[in-house]
Amino acid sequence: MNFQPLTEYLDTLSQTEKVPCHSFVLCQDHQILYRHLAGNADAKGQPLTDRHVFWIYSGTKILTAVAVLRLWERGRLRLSDPVSRYLPAYGRLSGTLKIHHLLTMTGGLSYDLHTPSLTALLEQNPESTTRQVAEAIAEEPLCFSPGSHFLYSLSADVLGAVCEAVSGMDFADYLDENILIPLGMTSSSMHPGKSWFSRMADQYIYDPDTETVRLHPDGLRNYLVLTPRFVSGGAGLISNPDDYIRFADALACGGISRDGYRLLGTEALQLLSQNHLSGQALQDYQTSRQTPEYGYGFCVRTRLYEGEDGIPAGEFGWDGAAGFYTAIDPAHRISMAYAQHIAGHTPAVRRIHPSLLRLVYQCMELRHPAN
């Protein structure tokens, strides 16, 4: 294995893509193969270290899907259950929204944070809980009949409330007890506080008109964490690649962590990572993401077929609003995690993430030669 091409690429990002700092970790079969840190964690010039953390944003969704599947494995819920069984407010919807619709983003919910119901709730109660936010989401009409289309949405945030209802625990505490603490993810939290923000790399924002990056006007705020008491199953995790890789590595290695913790069983892992979309819903997903080679599992993209790049069918993962990215390959027991901290950075999704994935397979000599 020769990781020089990967290093050379990562070293260009500050110039070519205006990335102030980034971190990348690659793991195979519980062993760290490669790690790269670059840039400054703040505008004062403090170098980025493996102690600094980032908002992972939608990389949180995979943890939420795993949390639901752990409840499913234990017979606490069924994927075919109506959401209203656990959150009665969803019984008022015009269609029957089920747990598997939330996991596959086919339920008809949206990502609109400014609906009348959410706006009214947050104005009346700035300390609204996870359950209260989920109930407000249920007050809006569905965008389509459940199961008929794909639309990226607040589904994972509703799943967090479902987990609370089923487990009887605060969702952040549930994730701590079942995922973060057993995996040794000591630099990850759904309970952000002053001590966490003191470790966070500066957050930036991308201007697509000028293709420039500047410090985020809202500082370190995560706009998807709607209140201090709302635990966002869709975007609320603070972490870094050195920590997140513990989670990704377990999923790449049959659901078992480097320390022997059983995160997921074989059947649940297969459900998480297989494509669940077909027909119009699959077309919706592929069009929205511009990735015909991928389908969608439970809160993850999933590779449908192997291409000449050597990336196999079944590779899965997701990304986040500030540039986080993870890829998990059970066939080769490979996992990777990348983080930067630039909100709305479209070059990350369009160029950086696919380049990282291709280069890993090339450097590990898993890439097939072109025909």
PAGUDREN-485188 format. One record per residue (C-alpha): residue number from 1; residue in three letters; chain; y, x, z. Coordinates in steps of 0.02 Angstrom, whole numbers, plus 32768, in hexadecimal, padded with zeros to 4 digits. Example, Ala and Ser with C-alpha at 12.3 -4.5 7.8 and 13.67 -1.06 7.14 Angstrom:
! residues 2
 seq type mol   yy   xx   zz
   1  ala   A 7F1F 8267 8186
   2  ser   A 7FCB 82AC 8165
This chain:
! residues 371
 seq type mol   yy   xx   zz
   1  met   A 8000 8000 8000
   2  asn   A 80AC 803E 7FD1
   3  phe   A 813E 7FDC 801A
   4  gln   A 81C6 8047 7FCC
   5  pro   A 81F4 7FC2 7F49
   6  leu   A 8206 7F42 7FD4
   7  thr   A 8274 7FB6 803A
   8  glu   A 82E0 7FDD 7FA5
   9  tyr   A 82F8 7F25 7F81
  10  leu   A 8324 7EF9 8035
  11  asp   A 839F 7F88 803A
  12  thr   A 83FF 7F3D 7FA8
  13  leu   A 841D 7E93 7FF8
  14  ser   A 84BE 7EC1 8050
  15  gln   A 850C 7EEB 7FA8
  16  thr   A 84B7 7E79 7F2A
  17  glu   A 84AC 7DDC 7F95
  18  lys   A 8533 7DFE 8018
  19  val   A 84B8 7DF3 80AA
  20  pro   A 850B 7E3C 8147
  21  cys   A 8465 7E54 81A1
  22  his   A 83AF 7E26 818E
  23  ser   A 8304 7E41 81DA
  24  phe   A 8258 7E3C 8188
  25  val   A 81A8 7E4B 81D0
  26  leu   A 8101 7E4D 8173
  27  cys   A 805A 7E36 81CA
  28  gln   A 7FA4 7E35 8194
  29  asp   A 7F12 7E06 8203
  30  his   A 7F7A 7E15 82A4
  31  gln   A 7FBE 7EC0 8275
  32  ile   A 8075 7EE3 824B
  33  leu   A 8073 7F3D 81A3
  34  tyr   A 812C 7F49 8183
  35  arg   A 81D2 7F29 81DB
  36  his   A 8283 7F3A 819B
  37  leu   A 832A 7F21 81F3
  38  ala   A 83D3 7F3A 81A2
  39  gly   A 848C 7F17 81BD
  40  asn   A 84FB 7EEA 8250
  41  ala   A 84DC 7E5B 82C7
  42  asp   A 8595 7E38 82DE
  43  ala   A 863E 7E5A 8290
  44  lys   A 865D 7EE4 8310
  45  gly   A 85D6 7F4E 82BD
  46  gln   A 8548 7F3D 833B
  47  pro   A 84A8 7F6C 82DE
  48  leu   A 8425 7EE4 82CF
  49  thr   A 838D 7F00 833F
  50  asp   A 82EA 7EA5 835D
  51  arg   A 8339 7E53 83F6
  52  his   A 83B8 7DF3 838F
  53  val   A 838D 7D40 8364
  54  phe   A 83BD 7CC3 82DE
  55  trp   A 83C0 7C08 82C3
  56  ile   A 831D 7BEA 8266
  57  tyr   A 8356 7B3C 8230
  58  ser   A 82CE 7AE9 81C5
  59  gly   A 824F 7B6F 81EE
  60  thr   A 8242 7B05 828D
  61  lys   A 81EB 7A7B 822B
  62  ile   A 8147 7ADA 821F
  63  leu   A 813E 7AE7 82DD
  64  thr   A 815F 7A2C 82E9
  65  ala   A 80D2 7A06 826E
  66  val   A 805D 7A76 82D3
  67  ala   A 8093 7A1C 8372
  68  val   A 8064 7974 8324
  69  leu   A 7FBE 79B7 82E5
  70  arg   A 7F91 79F8 8392
  71  leu   A 7FA7 7946 83D3
  72  trp   A 7F3D 7906 8342
  73  glu   A 7EB3 7983 836A
  74  arg   A 7EAC 7941 841B
  75  gly   A 7EA3 788C 83E4
  76  arg   A 7F50 7863 8429
  77  leu   A 7F8C 781B 8383
  78  arg   A 7F4D 77F5 82D4
  79  leu   A 7FA8 782A 8237
  80  ser   A 7F96 7779 81F5
  81  asp   A 7FEA 772F 828F
  82  pro   A 808D 76D0 8273
  83  val   A 811F 772E 82C1
  84  ser   A 814B 768C 831B
  85  arg   A 80B1 76A2 8389
  86  tyr   A 810E 772F 83E0
  87  leu   A 81C4 7707 83B6
  88  pro   A 81D5 7648 83B7
  89  ala   A 827F 764F 8360
  90  tyr   A 8222 7679 82BE
  91  gly   A 81D0 75CE 82BF
  92  arg   A 8272 7587 8279
  93  leu   A 8263 75E5 81D5
  94  ser   A 823F 7588 8133
  95  gly   A 81A5 75F3 8112
  96  thr   A 811B 763B 8180
  97  leu   A 814B 76EF 81A4
  98  lys   A 80B3 7756 81DA
  99  ile   A 80A0 7801 822C
 100  his   A 8060 7850 818B
 101  his   A 80FA 7810 812F
 102  leu   A 8167 7872 81A8
 103  leu   A 80FD 790F 8193
 104  thr   A 8109 7906 80D4
 105  met   A 81BF 78CD 80C7
 106  thr   A 8187 7830 806A
 107  gly   A 81C3 77B0 80E9
 108  gly   A 8269 777F 809B
 109  leu   A 82D8 77D3 811E
 110  ser   A 836C 7840 80E9
 111  tyr   A 83CA 78D8 812B
 112  asp   A 846D 7878 813E
 113  leu   A 84BB 78A9 81E6
 114  his   A 854F 7834 81CD
 115  thr   A 84FB 778A 81C5
 116  pro   A 8550 76FE 8226
 117  ser   A 84C6 76FB 82A8
 118  leu   A 84C8 77B7 82CB
 119  thr   A 8586 77BE 82CA
 120  ala   A 8592 772E 8346
 121  leu   A 850C 7779 83B8
 122  leu   A 855D 7824 83C0
 123  glu   A 860A 77DB 83DE
 124  gln   A 85CA 776D 846A
 125  asn   A 8555 77EE 84B6
 126  pro   A 8573 78A6 848D
 127  glu   A 84E0 78CF 84FF
 128  ser   A 8461 7867 849D
 129  thr   A 83AB 7897 84B2
 130  thr   A 8327 78BA 842E
 131  arg   A 82E1 780A 8440
 132  gln   A 838D 77B9 8433
 133  val   A 83B6 7818 8393
 134  ala   A 830E 77E6 8348
 135  glu   A 832F 7730 8374
 136  ala   A 83D9 7738 831F
 137  ile   A 8388 777D 8281
 138  ala   A 8318 76E2 8280
 139  glu   A 83AF 7670 8275
 140  glu   A 83D3 76A5 81C1
 141  pro   A 8375 7657 812E
 142  leu   A 82F1 76C2 80D9
 143  cys   A 831E 7714 8034
 144  phe   A 8278 76DB 7FE8
 145  ser   A 81D1 7690 8015
 146  pro   A 816C 770D 807F
 147  gly   A 80F7 7776 8016
 148  ser   A 814B 7755 7F6E
 149  his   A 81C0 77EC 7F65
 150  phe   A 81E7 7894 7FB4
 151  leu   A 8290 78AF 8006
 152  tyr   A 82B8 793F 807C
 153  ser   A 82F5 78EE 811B
 154  leu   A 8305 78E2 81D8
 155  ser   A 824A 78BA 81E1
 156  ala   A 8222 7953 824C
 157  asp   A 82A7 7920 82CA
 158  val   A 8251 7877 82D9
 159  leu   A 81AB 78D2 82EF
 160  gly   A 81F5 792E 8383
 161  ala   A 8218 7885 83D4
 162  val   A 8167 784C 83AA
 163  cys   A 8122 78E7 8402
 164  glu   A 818C 78BC 849B
 165  ala   A 814A 780A 849E
 166  val   A 8094 7840 848C
 167  ser   A 8096 78D7 8500
 168  gly   A 810F 7894 8583
 169  met   A 816B 793A 857A
 170  asp   A 8214 7973 853C
 171  phe   A 81F3 79B4 848D
 172  ala   A 8238 7A61 84B3
 173  asp   A 81C7 7A6D 854B
 174  tyr   A 8133 7A33 84E2
 175  leu   A 8153 7ABD 8463
 176  asp   A 8166 7B3D 84EE
 177  glu   A 80C1 7B0C 853F
 178  asn   A 805A 7AFA 84A0
 179  ile   A 80A4 7B78 8426
 180  leu   A 812D 7BEF 845E
 181  ile   A 80EA 7C2B 8506
 182  pro   A 8031 7C39 84D4
 183  leu   A 8061 7C9C 8438
 184  gly   A 80D1 7D11 849C
 185  met   A 816D 7CDB 843D
 186  thr   A 81E7 7D19 84C1
 187  ser   A 8278 7D24 8447
 188  ser   A 8269 7C6E 8411
 189  ser   A 82B0 7BD2 8461
 190  met   A 82DA 7B1B 8445
 191  his   A 8348 7B23 84E1
 192  pro   A 83DF 7B84 84A2
 193  gly   A 8454 7BBF 852A
 194  lys   A 84D6 7C46 854B
 195  ser   A 8453 7CCE 855E
 196  trp   A 840C 7CA4 84B3
 197  phe   A 84B4 7C9F 845D
 198  ser   A 84DC 7D4B 84A4
 199  arg   A 8448 7D8D 843F
 200  met   A 846E 7D2D 839F
 201  ala   A 84A6 7D86 8301
 202  asp   A 854B 7D47 82BC
 203  gln   A 8539 7CAF 824D
 204  tyr   A 858D 7CB1 81A2
 205  ile   A 85AC 7C31 8119
 206  tyr   A 859C 7C45 805D
 207  asp   A 8621 7C0E 7FE1
 208  pro   A 85C8 7BE6 7F3D
 209  asp   A 866D 7BDF 7EDC
 210  thr   A 869C 7C92 7F05
 211  glu   A 85EB 7CCF 7F2E
 212  thr   A 862E 7D1B 7FCF
 213  val   A 85F8 7D16 8085
 214  arg   A 866A 7CFF 811C
 215  leu   A 8653 7CE0 81D5
 216  his   A 8623 7C2B 81F4
 217  pro   A 86BA 7BC4 822D
 218  asp   A 864A 7B6F 82AF
 219  gly   A 860E 7C15 82F4
 220  leu   A 855B 7C0D 8333
 221  arg   A 8551 7B4F 8333
 222  asn   A 84BB 7AFB 82E3
 223  tyr   A 84FD 7A59 8297
 224  leu   A 844E 7A0D 8297
 225  val   A 843F 7A18 8354
 226  leu   A 84A3 7979 836B
 227  thr   A 84B5 797A 8429
 228  pro   A 848A 79EF 84BA
 229  arg   A 83F8 797C 84E8
 230  phe   A 83B5 7962 8438
 231  val   A 8322 79D4 840E
 232  ser   A 8321 79E2 8351
 233  gly   A 826F 79E9 8311
 234  gly   A 82B9 7A09 8266
 235  ala   A 8330 7A98 8289
 236  gly   A 8343 7AC5 8341
 237  leu   A 82E3 7B68 8356
 238  ile   A 8334 7C0D 8383
 239  ser   A 82C3 7CA1 8358
 240  asn   A 82B3 7D3F 82F1
 241  pro   A 8230 7D84 8278
 242  asp   A 81DE 7DF4 82FB
 243  asp   A 81BC 7D58 8363
 244  tyr   A 819F 7CD6 82DB
 245  ile   A 811B 7D45 828C
 246  arg   A 80AB 7D23 8322
 247  phe   A 80A8 7C6C 82F0
 248  ala   A 8096 7C8E 8236
 249  asp   A 800D 7D0E 8253
 250  ala   A 7FA6 7C92 82B7
 251  leu   A 7FB0 7C14 8228
 252  ala   A 7F7F 7C9D 81AC
 253  cys   A 7EE8 7CCE 8215
 254  gly   A 7E89 7C2B 8226
 255  gly   A 7EFC 7BE1 82AA
 256  ile   A 7ED8 7C6A 832A
 257  ser   A 7F5E 7CDF 836E
 258  arg   A 7F53 7D9B 8384
 259  asp   A 7F2F 7D7A 843D
 260  gly   A 7EA5 7CFD 8419
 261  tyr   A 7F07 7C5D 8437
 262  arg   A 7EC8 7BCA 83CF
 263  leu   A 7F68 7B81 8385
 264  leu   A 7F11 7B0B 830B
 265  gly   A 7E5F 7AE3 82DA
 266  thr   A 7E1C 7AF8 822A
 267  glu   A 7E2E 7A42 81F6
 268  ala   A 7EDE 7A33 823A
 269  leu   A 7F11 7AD5 81E4
 270  gln   A 7ECE 7A94 8140
 271  leu   A 7F30 79F2 8155
 272  leu   A 7FCE 7A54 817A
 273  ser   A 7FC3 7AC2 80E0
 274  gln   A 7F77 7A56 8057
 275  asn   A 7FDD 79F4 7FDA
 276  his   A 7FF0 793C 8009
 277  leu   A 8060 7904 7F7A
 278  ser   A 8034 78B8 7ED3
 279  gly   A 8086 7852 7E4A
 280  gln   A 813E 782D 7E60
 281  ala   A 8147 787C 7F0C
 282  leu   A 8106 7923 7ECB
 283  gln   A 817E 791A 7E39
 284  asp   A 820E 78F8 7EB1
 285  tyr   A 81E1 7990 7F18
 286  gln   A 81CA 7A08 7E87
 287  thr   A 826B 79CE 7E36
 288  ser   A 82D1 79DE 7ED5
 289  arg   A 828F 7A8C 7EFB
 290  gln   A 827E 7AC7 7E45
 291  thr   A 81D1 7B0C 7E6E
 292  pro   A 8149 7AC1 7DFF
 293  glu   A 80C8 7B36 7E49
 294  tyr   A 80D8 7AE7 7EF6
 295  gly   A 80AC 7A42 7F48
 296  tyr   A 80D2 7A0A 7FF9
 297  gly   A 8063 7A03 8091
 298  phe   A 8097 79D6 8143
 299  cys   A 8149 7A19 814A
 300  val   A 8119 7AAE 80DB
 301  arg   A 811A 7ADB 8023
 302  thr   A 806C 7B07 7FE6
 303  arg   A 8039 7B69 7F4D
 304  leu   A 7FD3 7B00 7ED2
 305  tyr   A 7F8B 7B8B 7E67
 306  glu   A 7F84 7C48 7E57
 307  gly   A 7FF6 7C98 7DD9
 308  glu   A 8002 7D43 7D8A
 309  asp   A 8069 7D7B 7E21
 310  gly   A 7FC8 7D77 7E87
 311  ile   A 8009 7CF8 7F03
 312  pro   A 7F71 7C89 7F25
 313  ala   A 7F5F 7BCE 7F2F
 314  gly   A 7F74 7B9A 7FE3
 315  glu   A 8003 7C10 800F
 316  phe   A 807D 7BA7 8074
 317  gly   A 811A 7BAE 80DD
 318  trp   A 81CF 7B76 80E0
 319  asp   A 8283 7BB1 80F0
 320  gly   A 8322 7B8A 8150
 321  ala   A 83D8 7B5E 8133
 322  ala   A 8419 7C0B 8161
 323  gly   A 839A 7C6A 80F8
 324  phe   A 8300 7C72 8166
 325  tyr   A 825B 7C7C 8106
 326  thr   A 81A3 7C83 8130
 327  ala   A 810A 7C93 80C0
 328  ile   A 8057 7C81 80FF
 329  asp   A 7FBC 7CAF 809A
 330  pro   A 7F17 7C82 80EE
 331  ala   A 7EB2 7CCA 805D
 332  his   A 7EF0 7D7B 8083
 333  arg   A 7F20 7D58 813A
 334  ile   A 7FD2 7D8B 810F
 335  ser   A 8071 7D48 815E
 336  met   A 8127 7D78 814D
 337  ala   A 81CB 7D43 819B
 338  tyr   A 827B 7D69 8161
 339  ala   A 8320 7D3A 81B3
 340  gln   A 83D6 7D46 8187
 341  his   A 8464 7CDA 81CB
 342  ile   A 84C9 7C92 813B
 343  ala   A 84D9 7BD5 8132
 344  gly   A 84CB 7B8C 8083
 345  his   A 8498 7C32 8035
 346  thr   A 8449 7BF3 7F93
 347  pro   A 841F 7CA4 7F56
 348  ala   A 83A2 7CB1 7FE6
 349  val   A 8338 7C21 7FA5
 350  arg   A 8350 7C47 7EED
 351  arg   A 833C 7D04 7EEE
 352  ile   A 831A 7D58 7F95
 353  his   A 8286 7CF2 7FD1
 354  pro   A 8223 7CF4 7F2E
 355  ser   A 8249 7DAD 7F18
 356  leu   A 8207 7DD5 7FC5
 357  leu   A 8167 7D76 7FA5
 358  arg   A 8148 7DCA 7EFD
 359  leu   A 816E 7E77 7F41
 360  val   A 80F7 7E64 7FD3
 361  tyr   A 8065 7E3F 7F5E
 362  gln   A 809B 7ECB 7EEA
 363  cys   A 80AA 7F4A 7F78
 364  met   A 8003 7F16 7FC2
 365  glu   A 7FB5 7F26 7F14
 366  leu   A 7F80 7E71 7F16
 367  arg   A 7FE7 7E4B 7E7C
 368  his   A 7F83 7E2D 7DDD
 369  pro   A 7FBA 7E8D 7D42
 370  ala   A 8014 7E26 7CBF
 371  asn   A 7FAC 7DEA 7C2E
